[in-house]
Amino acid sequence: MKIIVIGAGPSGLLCSYKLREQGHDVILIDKNEKVGKKIYITGKGRCNVTNNCTIEDFFNNIVTNNKFMFSAYSNFSSQDTIEFFESNNVELITERGNRVFPKSYQASDIAETLYKVNKNIGTIIKLNEIVQSMYKDNNSFVVKTNRNTYESDKVVIATGGKSYSHTGSTGDGYKFAKSFGHTIVDTVPGLCSIKIKENIPTSLYKFTLKNVSLKIATPNKKYEEFGELTFYKEGLAGPISLTLSSLINRINPEDISIEIDFKPALDNQKLEARLIREIQDKNNKNVGDLLRKLLPGDILEWFVKVANVNVESQLNSLPKEERTKIINNLKHFKLTYEGLDDIDHAVITSGGISVKEINPKTMESKIIEGLYFIGEVIDVDAFTGGFNMQIAFSTAALAASSINKLS
């Protein structure tokens, strides 16, 4: 059987290999000068290749359309991903949160392994070649590129989403899918920074707070994440910001409120008791002395400005309402939500080809026989931790398995 796979990212590479393994004639086409270009920047260049978690945890970490993934993950799980790479001489390690990385911490090990297994098995890889259009002529697909025209029995679209467009993810798959009559769910950024209206001082750029809570309220639900929060020029980044961004990316910004809890381990009563003890400490003369014991020095100046706290106020004469004001700001430091960072800077694309039009048991189009969709191009996305990479591998393996059963 002749099969064309479009897109040499993680899903396209694994799918091509598994198809070629069964003897199919496979042509893998990518617009870039090398395969796996986005793989090289995943996990900050370390490549969080999967998550070695329970099945329940895996599905709990899928934000959009987790039920769609049942057959794909059952067919090719995190353990299968681990076994695949280890059997191809890539040593892996599992870190906090069950995140799996190559032991070398080099994403290139993952990309190069996927490339080598394809080259060794005879997959025809066409690089620097841009697919311009495709159509179906009777039972065959015709794929036209800037260099050639190809015919095939099946086509697998693995072109990725719209994030990090410099890696080649420019939304081409949506264009191809629409040409075949598919519906595209509006794409929005997932796992990205949160922008706020308050001006963040340059001294706080890349500064990270640990053990804080970021709380977001919407008309229908409240969200809270505990962990590390990093500041950047326009707002908030870091793990807890990324997680929350994927939960609010389709909500009107005007309906969202946001706040930081600097002392999540202490409720208001315990925090007030702590403040009273500090006030009674003769070494603390003013509010500034007090806050320096409660907050990192880097953030103190910005905190007192936004909270409108007078650091020169003497503690021995501090009114109760001022003490209450300090407590409220330590527990409910309110910021003004402006929106999310641009989709091009997002880790993942939320949205894509509607899963209602894809058979979850095969990854084949319900509209066009012989057309398959895998990876980020479909409307499935997850939190950080290797889950999105696993979605790519699971959907790829299922598509290949489904095609192999037809031969």
TACORQUI-V906551 format. One line per field, one symbol per residue. psi: psi as a letter, one per 30 degrees, with the letter a starting at -180 (. if undefined). Layout:
psi: ???
This chain:
psi: kkkkkjjhaeeeeeeeefeefggljkkjkkflfllhefeffkhhffjjfakilleeeeffgkekhefffeeeeeejaeeeeeeeeefggjkllkakggkklkffgjffeeeeeeeeeeeffgkjkjlhkkkelllkjcglkjkkafelklklelkkjhfabfkhffgfiggeeeeeeefgglkjkkklkkillkklfkkkkfffkgkkklhlkkkkklfflkkkkkbkkkkaefbkaleeeeeeeffgfgkkefgklklkjfiffkleeeeeeeeeeeefjffjeleeeefffflkeefeeeefeefhkjffkkefgjleeeeeeeeeeefijkljkfallkffgkelkkaakkffgkjfffgkkfejkfkkklafflikllllgfeeeeeeeeeeeeeeeeeeff.
